[in-house]
Amino acid sequence: MTTEKRYSEMNEHELRTEIGRLREKAMKAEQLGILNEYAVYQRKAVMAQSFLVDPSTIVPGEIYRIDGDEGVFFQVDYLKGHFAWGYRLGGDRADEALPISMLKSVKTGK
């Protein structure tokens, strides 16, 4: 039995390979109509992508677009690992954590 590596232990090539594998599994699950499995693989791919993003590029106090959620913005309060903690603008200011790969700078445009 082989033990799986953690994303934090993978190099860039391994991460990109894993992301491709997860996206392929997600696509197959979607085609088969297994939506809960599709969502799990999509979320795992987003998490793996977060390990390709340099956490120092996410600045606490800044506002970011949420990738995949058009027109929604996220105010980052602090970072913990590869998650940004903060709240969605226009909402009830409930704290939540998003993988840093989901955050896109508003300063660079779309």
C-alpha positions in Angstrom: 0.0 0.0 0.0 1.4 3.4 -1.0 0.9 6.4 1.2 -0.2 9.6 -0.6 2.0 12.7 -0.3 0.5 15.8 1.2 0.2 18.8 -1.1 2.8 20.6 1.0 5.3 17.8 0.3 4.8 18.0 -3.5 7.0 19.9 -5.9 5.4 22.1 -8.7 5.4 19.3 -11.3 3.7 16.9 -8.9 1.1 19.5 -8.0 0.3 20.2 -11.6 0.0 16.5 -12.4 -2.3 16.0 -9.3 -4.5 19.0 -10.4 -4.9 17.5 -13.8 -5.7 14.1 -12.4 -8.3 15.6 -10.1 -9.9 17.7 -12.9 -10.1 14.6 -15.0 -11.9 12.6 -12.2 -14.2 15.6 -11.7 -15.1 15.7 -15.4 -15.9 11.9 -15.3 -18.0 12.2 -12.2 -19.9 15.1 -13.8 -20.5 13.1 -17.0 -21.8 10.2 -14.8 -24.1 12.6 -12.9 -22.4 12.0 -9.6 -22.5 15.6 -8.5 -21.3 15.2 -4.9 -18.2 13.4 -6.2 -17.7 16.1 -8.8 -17.7 18.8 -6.1 -15.2 16.9 -4.0 -12.7 16.6 -6.8 -13.2 20.2 -7.8 -12.5 21.4 -4.2 -9.4 19.2 -4.0 -8.1 20.7 -7.2 -8.6 24.2 -5.9 -6.8 23.2 -2.7 -3.9 21.8 -4.6 -3.7 25.0 -6.7 -3.3 26.9 -3.5 0.1 25.3 -3.0 1.2 26.9 -6.3 0.4 30.4 -5.0 2.9 32.3 -3.0 1.0 33.3 0.2 3.0 36.5 0.4 1.0 37.7 -2.7 -2.1 37.8 -0.6 -2.1 41.0 1.6 -4.3 41.2 4.7 -6.6 44.2 4.6 -6.9 44.0 0.8 -10.0 43.2 -1.2 -10.0 40.3 -3.8 -12.3 38.9 -6.4 -13.5 35.3 -5.7 -12.7 33.1 -8.7 -15.8 31.3 -9.8 -18.1 33.7 -8.0 -18.6 36.6 -10.3 -19.2 40.0 -8.8 -18.4 38.8 -5.2 -15.5 40.4 -3.3 -13.6 39.1 -0.3 -11.8 41.2 2.4 -8.8 39.4 3.8 -8.2 39.8 7.5 -5.4 37.3 7.9 -3.7 34.2 6.4 -3.3 30.9 8.0 -1.3 28.4 5.9 -2.8 28.4 2.4 -6.2 29.8 3.5 -7.2 33.5 3.6 -9.6 34.3 6.5 -12.0 37.2 6.1 -15.5 38.0 4.9 -17.5 38.6 1.7 -18.4 42.2 1.1 -22.0 43.0 1.1 -22.8 40.0 3.3 -23.3 39.6 7.1 -19.6 39.8 7.7 -19.4 36.2 8.7 -15.8 35.0 9.0 -14.9 32.3 6.5 -11.7 30.8 5.0 -11.0 30.5 1.3 -8.1 28.7 -0.3 -5.8 31.4 -1.6 -6.0 30.1 -5.2 -9.6 31.4 -5.3 -8.5 35.0 -4.7 -7.8 37.2 -7.7 -6.5 40.8 -7.3 -9.0 43.6 -8.2 -6.1 45.8 -9.1 -5.1 43.8 -12.2 -8.6 43.9 -13.7 -10.5 40.9 -14.9 
